[in-house]
Amino acid sequence: MFLDGQLSSERNRVLKPALLSATIIAALGGLLFGFDTAVISGTEGSLEKVYDLDKFWLGFTVASALIGTIIGAAAAGRPADAFGRRTTLIVIAVLYFISAVGSGLAWDWYSLVFFRWLGGLGVGGASVVSPMYIAEISPARLRGRLVAVTQFNIVLGILLALLSNFLIDQLELGTVDWRWMFGVEAFPAAAFFFLLFLVPRSPRWLVAQGAMDEARWVLSRIGTDTGDVETELEEIRKSLHSEREALREPFFQRKYYKPILLAFAIAMFNQLSGINAILYYAKRIFEMAGVGGSAALLQAVAVGFTNLIFTILAMALIDRFGRKILMIVGSIGYILSLATVAGAFYVYSAEFGAVADATEALQSAQQAAGQAVAPAVTQAQAALDVAMGGAAAGGSIVLVGLLVFIASHAFGQGCVIWVFISEIFPNRVRARGQALGSLTHWVFNAGISWTFPMIAAVGGGHVFAFYAAMMVLQLFWVLAIMPETKGVPLEQIQQKLGIE
C-alpha cells in the first residue's frame, strides 16, 4: 500500500501533457499582447506622413491602443467570470484578428484608431485572463513557473514584432509596408483562436458554475497536488467561499494604504522609466540619432533580443538574490544608460540635426525626380552619407545606451513588478491589488506614449534626461521604502506593513 501511494504521488508530480499544452496555448495570448503593443514601432513614422499628423495626434494614435488596453484590463474580469476564462480568451483572439486585419486595411485615420483601440481591448483582456487561466489549471507546485510563461511570451512577442517589422521592410513594399506590419498579426491570432478549442475549461470556473463532473474530468487530465481529485474539488469550493466573503470587505481603507501606495509607486516608476515609449518609438529614436530606416529597424530588433535574454536571466535569479537587489541594480543601470543617451543627444545635436536635414533633402529630390536617377538625387545621397558619417559616433553611443537600458529594465522592474505586487497584498484583496497595479501601469503607459513625440520634438536630450531623473527618484524609493519580500512568508509581510 505504501509503495502504491508513493508511486501515485510520483506520477502526480510529473507535468502532464494536457497541462503543458493548455499552458502554451493560453500563453499565446501573452505573445500576441507583446506583438500588438510593439508592432507600432515600425509603423508610426509612416502613419505620421500618410495621415499628416502633428506630434500631438501622432502620440494619440500610438496611445489609442493603450486606451483600449486600460478598458480591457478593467473590464475583462466580468466576462471571464460570467462566460468562462476559455470563452473570454476566444473572444480576445477574435479581437486580435479583427484589429490586425482592420489596421492593415484601414481606409482613413479614424478607422485605424478604432481598429488599434479594438486590439488594445484584446491586449488588456489578455493581460488579465491568460495568467488567470494558467494559474487556475496549474497545481500549486508548478503555478509560479507556468504563469511565468505568459511574461516570457510577452517579451518574445515584442521581439517577434520588431523582427517582423525589419523583415517586411526588407521586402521593399513601398508605401504599403506599414499595412503589412499590422496585418501579419492576423496569422498568429487565427492560430490562437483555433488552438483554444483544444484546451479544457478552467476547473475553478466549472466548480463556481456547479459543473462538477466536467471539473473532475479536467482535474484528472491536468493533475492535482495531492493526486486526489475529490480533495482538490473541496479545496476549490472552500477557496471560492472565502473569496466571496472577502469581496464584502472595502479595499480602500487605512489598513491597506501601505501596500496600495507600494503597488501604485512601483507601477508608476515602471512607466516613468520610459520603457514603453522606447519600445513603441524605437525606430524613431534611432532615426533621431542619425541611423537610417532599415538600420534603425535592425537596431530595434537588437533591443528586443536584449530584452528577451535579460528577462530569462532575471527569472532565474529573482528568488536567489531578492527583489530589492534586482531593483537596485536595475535602477543604477537605468540612471547610467538614460543619462548617457541624454548626453549623446545634447553633445551630438548638430550632427543628428544634419542627418535629419539631409534625409529630408534626399526625399524631396527623389520625389521631384520620380523614377529617374537625377544628379540632384545623387548629390543629396552623397550629402546624407557624409552627415551619417559625422553622426556615427553619437549613434553608437545611443545604441549602446539603449541596450544597457533595456537590459536594466528586464533585469529589474520588468521582472520584479508583478511578483512584488502579488506578494504585498493579503489573499483576500490580492486580486484587487493586482488590478490597481495593472490599471496604474496602463494609465501611465498611455500618458508617456502620448507625450513622447511632443517632448522629443523639442529635444531628444530633454526626454531622456527626464526619464533619468525619475529613475533617481526610483532608486531612493527602493533604498528607503521598498520592503524585501524574498523568502518572507506572506503573513510576515502583512505584519511588516501593519495589516491585521
C-alpha positions as CSV (number, residue, x, y, z in Angstrom):
1,M,0.0,0.0,0.0
2,F,2.8,2.4,0.9
3,L,4.6,1.7,-2.3
4,D,1.4,2.2,-4.4
5,G,0.8,5.5,-2.7
6,Q,4.4,6.6,-3.3
7,L,4.2,5.7,-7.0
8,S,0.9,7.5,-7.3
9,S,2.5,10.6,-5.7
10,E,5.5,10.5,-8.1
11,R,3.2,10.1,-11.1
12,N,1.2,13.1,-9.9
13,R,4.3,15.3,-9.7
14,V,5.0,14.8,-13.4
15,L,4.0,17.7,-15.7
16,K,1.1,16.2,-17.6
17,P,0.9,16.7,-21.4
18,A,-2.6,18.2,-21.2
19,L,-1.4,20.8,-18.7
20,L,1.7,21.7,-20.7
21,S,-0.2,22.1,-24.0
22,A,-3.0,24.2,-22.3
23,T,-0.4,26.5,-20.7
24,I,1.4,27.0,-24.0
25,I,-1.8,27.7,-25.9
26,A,-3.1,30.1,-23.3
27,A,0.2,31.9,-23.1
28,L,-0.1,32.7,-26.8
29,G,-2.4,35.5,-25.5
30,G,0.7,37.0,-23.9
31,L,2.7,36.6,-27.1
32,L,0.0,38.5,-29.1
33,F,-0.1,41.0,-26.3
34,G,3.7,41.7,-26.8
35,F,3.4,41.7,-30.6
36,D,0.4,44.0,-30.7
37,T,1.9,46.6,-28.4
38,A,5.4,46.7,-30.1
39,V,4.4,46.5,-33.8
40,I,3.5,50.2,-33.8
41,S,7.3,50.9,-33.6
42,G,7.8,50.2,-37.3
43,T,4.7,51.9,-38.5
44,E,4.4,55.2,-36.6
45,G,6.7,57.1,-39.0
46,S,4.6,56.1,-42.0
47,L,1.4,56.9,-40.2
48,E,2.7,60.4,-39.4
49,K,3.2,61.0,-43.2
50,V,0.2,59.2,-44.6
51,Y,-2.3,60.9,-42.3
52,D,-0.3,64.2,-42.0
53,L,-0.3,64.1,-38.1
54,D,1.3,66.6,-35.9
55,K,3.1,65.4,-32.8
56,F,0.1,65.6,-30.6
57,W,-2.1,63.4,-32.8
58,L,0.8,61.1,-33.6
59,G,1.1,60.4,-29.9
60,F,-2.6,59.9,-29.6
61,T,-2.6,57.4,-32.5
62,V,0.1,55.4,-30.7
63,A,-1.8,55.7,-27.4
64,S,-5.2,54.8,-28.9
65,A,-4.4,51.1,-28.4
66,L,-3.3,51.7,-24.8
67,I,-6.7,53.5,-24.1
68,G,-8.3,50.3,-25.2
69,T,-5.9,48.3,-23.0
70,I,-6.9,50.2,-19.9
71,I,-10.6,49.5,-20.6
72,G,-9.9,45.8,-21.5
73,A,-7.9,45.2,-18.3
74,A,-10.5,46.9,-16.2
75,A,-13.4,45.1,-17.8
76,A,-12.1,41.6,-18.5
77,G,-12.9,40.1,-15.1
78,R,-16.7,40.2,-15.6
79,P,-17.0,38.3,-18.8
80,A,-14.3,35.9,-17.5
81,D,-16.5,35.1,-14.5
82,A,-19.8,35.1,-16.5
83,F,-18.8,33.1,-19.6
84,G,-15.5,31.4,-18.5
85,R,-11.8,32.0,-19.0
86,R,-11.5,30.0,-22.2
87,T,-14.5,31.6,-23.8
88,T,-13.2,35.0,-23.0
89,L,-9.8,34.1,-24.5
90,I,-11.5,33.0,-27.7
91,V,-13.2,36.5,-27.9
92,I,-9.8,38.1,-27.3
93,A,-8.4,36.1,-30.2
94,V,-11.2,37.4,-32.4
95,L,-10.4,41.0,-31.3
96,Y,-6.7,40.5,-32.1
97,F,-7.6,39.1,-35.6
98,I,-10.1,41.9,-36.4
99,S,-7.7,44.5,-35.2
100,A,-4.8,43.2,-37.3
101,V,-6.9,42.9,-40.5
102,G,-8.7,46.2,-39.9
103,S,-5.5,48.1,-39.1
104,G,-3.9,46.7,-42.3
105,L,-6.8,47.7,-44.4
106,A,-7.7,51.0,-42.7
107,W,-9.4,53.4,-45.1
108,D,-8.8,56.5,-43.1
109,W,-7.2,57.7,-39.8
110,Y,-10.5,57.2,-37.8
111,S,-10.8,53.6,-38.9
112,L,-7.1,52.9,-38.0
113,V,-7.6,54.4,-34.5
114,F,-10.7,52.3,-34.0
115,F,-9.1,49.0,-35.0
116,R,-6.0,49.8,-32.9
117,W,-8.3,50.6,-30.0
118,L,-10.0,47.2,-30.6
119,G,-6.7,45.5,-30.4
120,G,-6.0,47.3,-27.2
121,L,-9.1,45.8,-25.7
122,G,-7.6,42.4,-26.5
123,V,-4.2,43.3,-25.0
124,G,-5.9,44.5,-21.8
125,G,-8.1,41.4,-21.6
126,A,-5.2,39.0,-22.3
127,S,-3.0,40.7,-19.6
128,V,-5.7,39.6,-17.1
129,V,-7.2,36.4,-18.4
130,S,-4.2,34.5,-19.8
131,P,-2.3,34.4,-16.5
132,M,-5.6,33.9,-14.6
133,Y,-6.5,30.8,-16.7
134,I,-3.0,29.3,-16.4
135,A,-3.0,29.9,-12.6
136,E,-6.3,28.1,-12.3
137,I,-5.3,25.0,-14.2
138,S,-1.9,24.7,-12.6
139,P,-1.1,22.6,-9.5
140,A,0.3,24.9,-6.7
141,R,3.8,23.4,-7.0
142,L,4.0,24.4,-10.7
143,R,1.9,27.6,-10.7
144,G,4.7,30.2,-10.5
145,R,6.8,28.7,-13.3
146,L,3.8,28.1,-15.6
147,V,2.3,31.6,-15.1
148,A,5.8,33.0,-15.8
149,V,5.4,31.5,-19.3
150,T,3.0,34.4,-20.1
151,Q,5.6,37.0,-19.1
152,F,8.2,35.2,-21.2
153,N,5.8,35.2,-24.2
154,I,5.1,38.9,-23.9
155,V,8.8,39.7,-24.2
156,L,9.1,37.1,-27.0
157,G,6.1,38.8,-28.8
158,I,7.8,42.1,-28.6
159,L,11.0,40.7,-30.2
160,L,8.9,39.0,-32.9
161,A,7.1,42.2,-33.7
162,L,10.4,44.1,-34.1
163,L,11.9,41.3,-36.2
164,S,8.7,41.1,-38.4
165,N,8.9,44.9,-39.0
166,F,12.5,44.6,-40.1
167,L,11.8,41.6,-42.4
168,I,8.8,43.4,-44.0
169,D,10.9,46.5,-44.5
170,Q,13.5,44.4,-46.4
171,L,10.8,43.3,-48.9
172,E,10.6,47.0,-50.1
173,L,6.9,47.1,-50.4
174,G,6.9,50.8,-50.6
175,T,4.0,52.9,-49.2
176,V,2.0,49.8,-48.0
177,D,4.7,48.3,-45.8
178,W,3.1,49.6,-42.7
179,R,-0.2,47.9,-43.6
180,W,1.6,44.5,-43.8
181,M,3.3,45.2,-40.5
182,F,-0.1,45.5,-38.8
183,G,-1.8,42.8,-40.9
184,V,0.7,40.0,-40.3
185,E,-0.5,39.6,-36.7
186,A,-3.7,38.1,-38.2
187,F,-1.9,34.8,-38.7
188,P,-0.9,34.1,-35.1
189,A,-4.3,35.5,-33.9
190,A,-6.1,32.9,-36.1
191,A,-3.9,30.1,-34.8
192,F,-4.6,31.2,-31.2
193,F,-8.3,31.2,-31.9
194,F,-8.4,27.6,-33.3
195,L,-6.0,26.2,-30.7
196,L,-8.1,27.4,-27.8
197,F,-10.8,24.9,-28.7
198,L,-8.3,22.2,-27.8
199,V,-7.8,23.3,-24.2
200,P,-10.2,22.5,-21.3
201,R,-12.2,25.0,-19.4
202,S,-10.9,26.2,-16.0
203,P,-11.8,23.7,-13.3
204,R,-12.1,26.6,-10.8
205,W,-14.7,28.3,-13.0
206,L,-16.5,25.0,-13.6
207,V,-16.8,24.5,-9.8
208,A,-18.2,28.0,-9.5
209,Q,-20.8,27.1,-12.1
210,G,-21.7,23.8,-10.4
211,A,-20.4,21.7,-13.4
212,M,-18.7,19.2,-11.0
213,D,-18.5,16.3,-13.5
214,E,-16.6,18.3,-16.1
215,A,-14.4,19.8,-13.3
216,R,-13.5,16.2,-12.2
217,W,-12.6,15.3,-15.8
218,V,-10.4,18.3,-16.3
219,L,-8.5,17.8,-13.0
220,S,-7.9,14.1,-13.8
221,R,-6.3,15.3,-17.1
222,I,-4.2,18.2,-15.9
223,G,-3.2,16.8,-12.4
224,T,-3.6,17.9,-8.8
225,D,-1.2,18.5,-5.9
226,T,-2.5,15.6,-3.8
227,G,-3.4,13.1,-6.5
228,D,-7.0,13.1,-5.1
229,V,-9.5,14.9,-7.4
230,E,-12.2,15.0,-4.7
231,T,-9.8,16.6,-2.2
232,E,-8.9,19.2,-4.9
233,L,-12.6,19.9,-5.6
234,E,-13.2,20.5,-1.9
235,E,-10.3,22.9,-1.7
236,I,-11.6,24.9,-4.7
237,R,-15.1,25.1,-3.0
238,K,-13.6,26.4,0.2
239,S,-11.4,28.9,-1.7
240,L,-14.4,30.2,-3.6
241,H,-16.5,30.6,-0.4
242,S,-13.6,32.5,1.2
243,E,-13.2,34.9,-1.8
244,R,-17.0,35.7,-1.8
245,E,-16.7,36.6,1.9
246,A,-13.6,38.8,1.2
247,L,-15.4,40.8,-1.6
248,R,-17.6,42.3,1.1
249,E,-14.6,44.0,2.7
250,P,-13.7,47.5,1.3
251,F,-10.4,47.7,-0.5
252,F,-9.5,51.4,0.0
253,Q,-9.2,51.6,3.8
254,R,-6.5,52.6,6.2
255,K,-5.0,49.2,6.9
256,Y,-4.3,48.6,3.2
257,Y,-2.8,52.1,2.5
258,K,0.8,50.9,2.6
259,P,0.5,48.1,0.1
260,I,-1.7,50.3,-2.1
261,L,1.0,53.0,-2.1
262,L,3.7,50.5,-2.8
263,A,1.8,49.0,-5.7
264,F,1.0,52.4,-7.1
265,A,4.6,53.6,-6.8
266,I,6.3,50.6,-8.5
267,A,3.8,50.6,-11.3
268,M,4.2,54.4,-11.8
269,F,8.0,54.2,-11.8
270,N,7.8,51.3,-14.2
271,Q,6.5,53.6,-16.9
272,L,8.3,56.8,-15.8
273,S,11.5,55.0,-16.9
274,G,10.2,55.5,-20.5
275,I,10.3,51.7,-21.3
276,N,7.2,51.6,-23.4
277,A,7.9,54.9,-25.1
278,I,11.3,53.5,-26.1
279,L,9.8,50.2,-27.4
280,Y,7.0,52.0,-29.3
281,Y,9.3,54.6,-30.8
282,A,12.5,52.6,-31.1
283,K,12.8,53.2,-34.9
284,R,12.1,56.9,-34.5
285,I,14.7,57.2,-31.7
286,F,17.4,55.6,-33.8
287,E,16.5,57.8,-36.7
288,M,16.8,60.8,-34.4
289,A,20.3,59.6,-33.6
290,G,21.3,59.6,-37.3
291,V,20.6,56.0,-38.2
292,G,18.8,55.2,-41.5
293,G,15.4,53.4,-41.9
294,S,16.4,49.7,-42.3
295,A,19.4,50.1,-39.9
296,A,17.1,51.7,-37.3
297,L,14.7,48.7,-37.5
298,L,17.6,46.3,-37.2
299,Q,18.8,48.1,-34.1
300,A,15.3,47.9,-32.7
301,V,15.5,44.1,-33.1
302,A,18.7,44.2,-31.0
303,V,16.7,46.0,-28.3
304,G,14.0,43.3,-28.4
305,F,16.6,40.5,-28.3
306,T,18.4,42.0,-25.3
307,N,15.0,42.3,-23.5
308,L,14.4,38.6,-24.0
309,I,17.9,37.5,-22.8
310,F,17.9,39.6,-19.6
311,T,14.2,38.6,-18.8
312,I,15.3,35.0,-18.8
313,L,18.3,35.8,-16.6
314,A,16.2,37.8,-14.1
315,M,13.6,35.0,-13.9
316,A,16.4,32.6,-12.9
317,L,17.8,35.0,-10.3
318,I,14.8,36.7,-8.7
319,D,14.4,34.1,-6.0
320,R,18.1,33.8,-5.3
321,F,19.1,37.4,-4.9
322,G,15.8,39.0,-4.0
323,R,13.5,41.7,-5.3
324,K,15.4,44.8,-3.9
325,I,18.8,43.7,-5.2
326,L,17.4,43.3,-8.7
327,M,15.6,46.7,-8.4
328,I,18.8,48.4,-7.1
329,V,20.9,47.0,-10.0
330,G,18.2,47.9,-12.5
331,S,17.8,51.4,-11.1
332,I,21.5,52.1,-11.4
333,G,21.6,50.7,-14.9
334,Y,18.6,52.9,-15.8
335,I,20.2,56.1,-14.5
336,L,23.6,55.5,-16.2
337,S,22.1,54.4,-19.5
338,L,19.4,57.1,-19.7
339,A,21.9,59.8,-18.7
340,T,24.3,58.6,-21.4
341,V,21.6,58.7,-24.1
342,A,20.5,62.1,-23.0
343,G,24.2,63.3,-23.1
344,A,24.6,61.9,-26.6
345,F,21.6,63.8,-27.8
346,Y,22.9,67.1,-26.2
347,V,26.5,66.7,-27.5
348,Y,25.7,65.4,-31.0
349,S,22.6,67.5,-31.6
350,A,24.2,69.3,-34.5
351,E,25.3,66.1,-36.2
352,F,21.9,64.4,-35.6
353,G,20.2,67.5,-37.0
354,A,22.4,67.4,-40.1
355,V,21.3,63.8,-40.8
356,A,17.6,64.8,-40.4
357,D,18.1,67.7,-42.8
358,A,20.0,65.6,-45.3
359,T,17.4,62.9,-45.2
360,E,14.6,65.4,-45.9
361,A,16.6,66.9,-48.8
362,L,17.1,63.4,-50.3
363,Q,13.4,62.5,-50.0
364,S,12.5,65.8,-51.7
365,A,15.0,65.2,-54.5
366,Q,13.6,61.6,-55.0
367,Q,10.0,62.9,-55.2
368,A,11.0,65.5,-57.7
369,A,13.0,63.1,-59.9
370,G,10.4,60.3,-59.8
371,Q,11.8,57.1,-61.3
372,A,14.9,58.8,-62.8
373,V,18.3,58.9,-61.1
374,A,18.7,62.7,-61.3
375,P,22.0,64.5,-60.4
376,A,20.2,66.2,-57.6
377,V,19.4,62.7,-56.1
378,T,23.0,61.6,-56.3
379,Q,24.2,64.8,-54.7
380,A,21.6,64.6,-51.9
381,Q,22.6,60.9,-51.2
382,A,26.3,61.9,-51.0
383,A,25.4,64.7,-48.6
384,L,23.4,62.2,-46.5
385,D,26.3,59.7,-46.4
386,V,28.6,62.5,-45.2
387,A,26.1,63.6,-42.5
388,M,25.6,60.0,-41.3
389,G,29.4,59.5,-41.0
390,G,29.6,62.6,-38.8
391,A,26.8,61.3,-36.6
392,A,28.1,57.7,-36.4
393,A,29.8,58.1,-33.0
394,G,26.8,59.6,-31.4
395,G,24.5,57.0,-32.9
396,S,26.7,54.2,-31.5
397,I,26.5,55.8,-28.0
398,V,22.7,55.9,-28.2
399,L,22.6,52.3,-29.3
400,V,24.8,51.0,-26.5
401,G,22.9,53.2,-24.0
402,L,19.5,51.9,-25.0
403,L,20.8,48.2,-25.0
404,V,22.0,48.8,-21.4
405,F,18.7,50.5,-20.6
406,I,16.6,47.6,-21.9
407,A,18.9,45.1,-20.0
408,S,18.4,47.1,-16.8
409,H,14.7,47.1,-17.2
410,A,14.4,43.4,-18.0
411,F,16.7,42.5,-15.0
412,G,14.9,44.8,-12.6
413,Q,11.5,46.4,-13.0
414,G,10.3,44.1,-15.8
415,C,10.8,41.0,-13.8
416,V,10.0,42.3,-10.3
417,I,6.8,44.4,-10.7
418,W,4.1,41.7,-10.9
419,V,5.8,39.4,-8.4
420,F,6.2,42.2,-5.9
421,I,2.6,43.4,-6.2
422,S,1.2,39.8,-5.8
423,E,3.2,39.4,-2.6
424,I,2.4,42.7,-0.7
425,F,-1.4,42.2,-0.6
426,P,-3.1,39.6,1.6
427,N,-5.0,36.9,-0.1
428,R,-8.5,38.4,0.5
429,V,-7.7,41.6,-1.5
430,R,-4.8,40.3,-3.8
431,A,-6.9,40.3,-7.0
432,R,-8.0,43.9,-6.4
433,G,-4.4,44.9,-5.5
434,Q,-3.1,43.4,-8.8
435,A,-5.9,45.2,-10.7
436,L,-4.8,48.5,-9.1
437,G,-1.2,47.9,-10.2
438,S,-2.2,47.0,-13.7
439,L,-4.5,50.0,-14.1
440,T,-1.8,52.3,-12.8
441,H,0.7,50.7,-15.2
442,W,-1.5,51.1,-18.3
443,V,-2.6,54.7,-17.5
444,F,1.0,55.9,-17.1
445,N,1.9,53.9,-20.2
446,A,-0.7,55.8,-22.2
447,G,0.4,59.1,-20.9
448,I,4.1,58.6,-21.5
449,S,3.5,57.2,-25.0
450,W,1.2,60.0,-25.9
451,T,3.6,62.8,-24.8
452,F,6.8,61.3,-26.1
453,P,6.7,62.7,-29.7
454,M,5.9,66.2,-28.4
455,I,8.7,66.3,-25.9
456,A,11.2,64.6,-28.2
457,A,10.4,67.2,-30.9
458,V,11.7,69.9,-28.5
459,G,14.9,67.9,-28.0
460,G,15.8,64.2,-27.6
461,G,18.1,65.0,-24.7
462,H,15.2,66.5,-22.7
463,V,13.0,63.5,-22.7
464,F,15.8,61.1,-21.7
465,A,17.1,63.4,-19.0
466,F,13.5,63.5,-17.6
467,Y,13.4,59.7,-17.5
468,A,16.8,59.5,-15.9
469,A,15.7,62.0,-13.2
470,M,12.6,59.8,-12.5
471,M,14.9,56.8,-12.1
472,V,17.0,58.6,-9.5
473,L,13.7,59.0,-7.5
474,Q,13.0,55.3,-8.0
475,L,16.4,54.4,-6.6
476,F,15.7,56.5,-3.5
477,W,12.3,54.8,-3.2
478,V,13.8,51.3,-3.4
479,L,16.5,52.0,-0.9
480,A,14.4,53.9,1.7
481,I,10.8,52.4,1.3
482,M,10.5,49.2,-0.7
483,P,10.5,46.2,1.6
484,E,12.3,42.9,0.6
485,T,9.8,40.1,0.1
486,K,12.1,37.3,-1.0
487,G,11.6,34.2,1.2
488,V,9.4,36.1,3.6
489,P,6.1,34.3,4.5
490,L,3.0,36.3,3.3
491,E,1.8,36.6,6.9
492,Q,5.1,38.2,8.0
493,I,4.9,40.6,5.0
494,Q,1.4,41.7,6.2
495,Q,2.8,42.2,9.7
496,K,5.6,44.4,8.4
497,L,3.0,46.5,6.5
498,G,0.8,46.8,9.5
499,I,-2.0,44.7,8.1
500,E,-4.0,42.8,10.7
